[in-house]
Amino acid sequence: MVNDLQVRRLKKMLSKGKTLEVSALVSGMDVKTARKYRELGKLPSELKRDRHWRTREDPFKDVWPEIRALLENNSGLESTTLFDWLQRHNPGEFQDGQLRTLQRKIKHWRAMEGPPSEVIFPQKHYPGILCQSDFTHMESLGVIINGVPFNHMIFHFVLTWSNWETGSICYSESFESLSEGLQKALWQLGGVPQKHQTDRLSAAVNNPSEQQQFTTRYQALLDHYGLKGQKIQPGKPNENGDVEQSHYRFKKAVDQALMLRDSRDFSSLQGYRHFLKVIFDQRNKGRSVRFNEEIQYLKPLPSYRIDAVKRFTVRVGPSSTIRVNHKVYSVHSRLIGETVTVLLHADKVEVKYGGRTVETLPRIIGSDKHRINYRHIIDSLVRKPGAFKNYRYRHDMFPNTHFRLAYDLLTKEMPGRSDKEYLNILYMAAYCGEDRITEVLKIIINHNLPISAELVRQYLEKTEPSWESEDAVVAPINIADYDSLLQSRELQHG
């Protein structure tokens, strides 16, 4: 079949004075076809006629009125949904291979008779006027810190005119994360635009009753920097299009950089922060000209930042816990009954008593509801081992898998004393070092020794805490040293 390129080549050869036979040969067609296109003076594509007839019978002719009625009632129905509905209501009449025919028919109906689609109106931006921000989840990139999956988010900030961007690591869509992220971005930018646009910020408010408090704090933040806040309409993320598009491109750039790095594991959080900073710097290099123009239109920064914290005054309960922002944290039992001041930061919880910081705890992120530190309550648990069995937060009493395994072994070997024995081991971890006890448990478990608090204590006294040094090597264990212990254990249980 002759195409447009061949006919153009034919005309070019003829225009050079070549004969019809030579021109046809060069163009890859026979002389008869060449003569036809020479006389017509048109390209093959110009000779095609639109086809308005069907080459085969429409299998959906009889049911189309029903389908059209469903589409007119709800245009969001998908072709696959309607095809499944047809197969259920007309058993054996429609085969899976006919789905594509229905999809084409529905597509044609949407284009010719369906409801009008929403039109996106490109906006003209002006320098120094608008910045946008939003949170984006990073879990899909599989970042690891010291061998542990790092579930986190990025507060993403973009200037809409120059597309200059920056971001900071955070762990939730809270006001603290918003305040800290926005202030970091503005101080890194070195100036303030006129407007700050966000989504509806519904995820930043855990409880509808806190909406007014959030609004007040957010407005105070905007007022401090002289920013005018504006929000997009509900369900219209395209209105925050600059930062939404930057999410996609930024995460793609991070993913590509991780592939080149050939590892997604970072030795420290600081190392990962530096990795992200390099990516932001690289992406901003191509925007330097417009950015240098835009910064001339920015307003100056205020003289100081404001604290991105939420303040609580709470009383420590009899279980040695406090409730902060619907989450439960433990504090030292010495504070039971006392009133403490709690500062809720984006990534930590600071507990103050008498003007002094007495605890700095990691902030609970996500669906977890509590974080109990066994060191805060171990003294009481050792005195009341019977409370351990049904303790509400017992799961938090296993610092790592070796402690959990030790407890399971104790439950099998001495079911009547397992709780007491385990709590004595946990007591040693609190006062002698969790890492040292972990190493002792590893050795005892790996050598299948009958675990007990006394054996842990004796081994702890025999060994030096040399494993706390990163390059230290634990000396081989002489199993014969434990023969006497095994014999004494057999006599006790004989």
N, C-alpha and C positions, 0 to 999 in steps of 0.2 A: 504494500500500500504506500503510495507516494505521500510524503509529508511536505510541510511548508519550506523546510530547509532545501529540499531537493529542487523545488520549483524556483526558489530564489536563485539557486546556483545556475539553473537552466537559463533564467533571464539574464544573469550576469554574463554567461558565456555568449549568448546571442547578441548582447549589446556590444561585445568585443569583436563582432563580425564573424564569429565561428558559425559553421554550418549547423543545421538542425541535428544531423547525425552525430557530429562530434559533441555538441552541447548535451544531447541526450545521454551519450556514453559517459561523459564526465559527471553528469548529474545522477547516474545510476537508474535510468528508466529507459524503456524502449522508445523508438521513434514515434510510434502511434500515440503514446501517452504524452510525449513531449509536444507533439503537434496540437493535441487537445488543449493543454494548458497554455500554449503560446497564443492560441486563438481566443481562449476564454479571458485571459488576462487577469485571472483571479487565483488566489491561493486555495489549497484544499480546505483549510479551516473556514474559508469564506463561503464554501459551497455546501457546508453541512446545514441541515435544517433541524430545528427543534422538534423533538418527537413528543406528540401529545397523546399518543395511543398506547395501549398496553400490548405487550407481546404475549401475555398469558392471562388467564382469568384471575381476577382478584379473589383470593381465598377468604378475605374478610368482608366481602361485599354485604353479606346478610347480617353480620353482627356489628358493622360499622356504626349504625345509628346509636346502638347502646354504648359503644366505646366513646363516640363523640359526646354523648350526653354526660358520661362520667368525666371526660376531660373538661367540658364546659363548666361542670360543677366544681372540679378541683384540677386545675391545670398542672399541679405539681406531681400528679401521678406518673410513675415511670412506665416505660414500655414493658419491662420485664414483669412488673406487678400486674399490669393489665393482661399480659399473655398468660400468666399463671391463673388469673381469674377466668379467662376464656377456657383454659384446659379443664379447670374444675367444673365449670358450668356446661361444658360441651365435651364430655368424655370421648376420647378417640377421634375427635374431628380435626384437631390441630396438632401437628408434630413439632418437635423442638426446632427442626430446621427452618420453620416458617417465622421464627422470632425476628430475624433480620428484615423480612418483608413488612412486618408490623411496625418495626422501628422506623423504617423509611416512610411509611404511611403517616405515622404520628408526627415525625419530623416535618413532613410537608404540611400537615395540618397546623402545627405551631407557627410555621413561617407564613402561611396564607390566611389562617382564620383564628389563630390563638390570640391570647391577650398580649398587649404590648409589653415588651421587656423593659427592665429598668435601665435607664441611660446613665452612664458615668460621665460626668462633666469635668474634664481636666481643668484644674485650677491654676491660675497664675500666681506665683509667689513673689514676694518682695523681700529684699535683704533686711535682716534684723527684725522682722516682724514676728514670725511664728517658729516655735519649736514644738516637737511632738515627742511623747514618751510612752512606753508600754513595757510590760513584762513579757519575757519569752522563756519557755521551758527548754532546758538543755539536756534532759535525760537521754534523749534519743541518740546523742553523740557518744555515749558510753565512756565519759571521762572517769578516770580512777585516780584517787589520791592515796598513795601508800597501800595499794592493793585493795582498797575499799571503794565500791562504786560511789561516785559523788553526785548525789541528786541536788540540783541547784537550778537557779534561774538567773537571767540577766536583766537588769533594769537598763533599757535601751533608750538612748536620747539622740534625737536627730534635729538638725537645723534644716528646714524645708527648702530654703533657697539654695544654699551651697551643698546640701546633703552631708555636711560634716557630722560625724557621729562619734559617740563614746558610750561606755556602759560599765556597769559594776556588778559583781556577784552578789546575789541575795538568795534568800531561802523561802520567802513567802511574799504574797502580794499585800503586805501590811502597810500601814501608814509610815511606820519607821523605815521600811525599805524604800518607800517612795520618797520620803523626806531626805534620807541619806543619799540615795541615788541621784536625785535632782540637784541637791547642793554640790555633790562631787562634780557633776557634769558642768554646772555653771561656773564653779571655781576653776575647773580645768579649762573651760572656754575663755574665762577671763572677762566675761561681760554677761549682760542679761538682755534677751530679746523682749519684745513687748507682750507676747502672748504665749501661753503654755497649753497645749491641747492634749487630752488624754481620752481613754474610753470612759465608760460610766463608773469605773473604779468599784464595782459592786463586790469584787472578790476581796477588796481591802477592808470590808466591813463584815465582821463575823456575825454580828447580831444587829437586826434592823433598829433596835433601840439605841444603838451606838452611832446611828447615822448622823445625828446632829452634832455629836462630839467630834466625829471625823470631819464633818464639813467645817466646823469652827477651826480645828487645828490646821486643816488644809488651807483655808482662807488666810489664816495667820501666816502660814509659810509663804503664800503668794504675795501677801502684803509686804512682808519683810524684804522681798526681792523686787517689789514693784512690778510683778507679773499680773497679767489679766488671764484668768483661767477660763477655758472653754472645753466642753465635752462633746463627743460625737453622739449621734442619735443611737438609741438601742438597736442592736442587730445590724449596724452599718459600719463594719470595720474598715470598709473602703474609704471612709471619711478620714481615717488615720492612715491613709495609704502610704505616705512616705516612710513612716517607721515600720509599718507592716511589711512593706517590700524589703526594707533594710533587714528585718528579722531573717527573712528567707536567704538573702544574699550573704549576710554575716555568718549565719550558721553553716551555710555551704562552704564559705571560706575557712571557717574553723575546722570543718570536717576534712577538707582537702589538706589543710596544714597538718592535721593529726595523721593523715595517711602518709605524708612526706616524712613526718617525724618517726613513723613506723612504731609508734607506741602511744597509747592513750593513758598511760600511767605516769603520774607526776609524783615526785618525791615529797613535794610540799604544796600547800595552798598558795604560798607566795610565788612558787615557780609557775603555777597555772595562771595566776594573775598576770605575771610578766608575759607569758605566752599570749594571752588575750590582748594585752596592751600593744604588743608588736603587731598583731593583726589589725587592730584599730588604726595604728599609725600608718601601716602600709595602705589601707583602704583610703585614708584621708589624704595621702600624698597626691593623688590625682585630682583632688578638689581644692588644692592649695590656692589657686588663683581666685576662684570665687569666694573661698573662705576669707582670704585677706581683704577682699572687697567688703564682705559682710560684717566683719568685726568692727569696721568703722562706724556701723550703724547701731551697735549694741550699747545699752546703757551701762554705767559703771556698777560694779558690785557693791553691796553694803559693806560696812566696816568689819562685820563679824558674821559667822555662821550661827544658826540657832540649833539647840540640842534636838537631835532626831530621836528622842526617847519619850516613853510614856511612863508616868509616875504613879505608883500605887502605894497605899499605906495599908498593910495587912497584919493580922495577928497570927503568930505561929500556933498551929493546932496541936492537940495532944499526941497526934501521930507524927509530930516533928515535920509537918509539911505546910506549905503555903499554896494558895490558889491564885494564879496570876493569869489573867486573860483566858480563863476557862481551862488552864493547864495546871497540873499539880507538880510541884517541885519539893524536894526534901531539903532541909537545912539542918545544921547541927542541933542535936537534942538539947544542948544548953540553952537554946533560944525558945524552947517551948513556953508558951504563955506570954512572950514578949511581942511588942509591936515593932515591926521593921518597915523600912522604906525600900521599895523595889523599883528599880529603873529598868524598863523594858527596852532594850536596844534591838536593832534589826537582826543581830546574830547572837546576842547574849542576854542574860538576866543578871543584873547587879543587885545584890542584897546589902543594904546598909543598916547599921545599928549604932546609935549614939554618934552619928556623923562619920563612922568608919565603914569601909567596905569589908564585910565579913565573908561574903561568898560571891564568886563570879561563875555562873553556870551557863552551859550552852543553851540557847533558846530551843524549845521543842518546836519542831517543824513538821508539818503534815498532819497525818491522822493520829499520831501518837498523842496520848492524853496525859502521860506522867513520865517523870524521870526521877528515880529514887537512887541516891548514892548510899551504898551499904555502910560506908564509913560514918555517916551521920547517925546511924541507929544501931550499929553492931553491939555496942555495950549493953543496951537493953535487951537485944535479942539473945545474947549469950546468957543473960540472967533469966530470960523467959523463953527457953527453946520450944516450949509447947505452942507458942504463938506463930511459929514459922510455918507449920503445915498448911494453915488456911489463911496465911497473910495475903491480903489483896494484891500487894505488889511483889509477891515472891519471885516472879520472873526477873525482876531487876536485881535480885540478890546473887545472880550468876554473872560475874564480870566477863567471863569468856567461856569457850567451849570446854576447856580443861576443868574448870570449876563445876560445870554442869555434869561432865562425865564422872568426876570424882563423887558428886552427890548420888548419881545413879548407881555407882559401884557400892557406895556405902549403904544404899537402900537394899541392895541384894545381900550384902555380906552381914550387916548388922541392922536389920529393920527396926529394932526397938530403940537404937541409939543413933540412927543415921542423922537426924536433925541436929542433935547436940554435937556430934562429931564434926559435921560439916560447918556449923556455926563457929566452932573453935578454930577450924582451918581458915574461915573467912576473917575471924578476929586477928589471926596472925598476918593475913594479907593486909589488913587495915593498918597494922602497927609495924610490920617488918618489911612491907613492900609487896605490892601485888605481883610485880615481875618476878621477884625471888620465889614466891610461893608457886607461881605458874611453872617455873622451871623445875621445882621439886616435884610437883604433880606430874609433869611430863615424864620424869625419870621413873617415878613409882609406877605409873600406869604402863609405861613402855616395858618395864621389867616384870609386870604382872605381880607386883608385891601386894600383900593385903593392906589396903589403904586404911589409915586412921590418923587422927590428929596427933597422936603421940609419935607416930612414925614420921610425919611431916616435921614435927618439932625437933626430933632427934637428927634427922637429916639436915635440917636448917642449921643446927648447932655445929655439925661436922664440916659443913661446906662454907667457903667464903663467897660473898656475893659478887664473884668476879664476872658472872654473866651479864651484869649490868653494863659492862663495857662492850661496845659494839663488836670489837675484834677478839673478845675473850673466848676461850674454848673450855667447855666443862670437861673435867677429867673423867676418865672411865670409872664406872662404879664397880666396886668389889662386892659381888653379891654375897660373898661369905660373911661380910660384916653384918648381914641381916639374919643370919641363922639363929642367933640368940633371940632376936625379936620374933621370928616365926615360931620358935619353940615356946616362948612365953605366951604367944597368942593362942597356940593350941592348948596350953594348960588352962588358960582362962576360959576357953570355950569347951574344954573337955567335959 
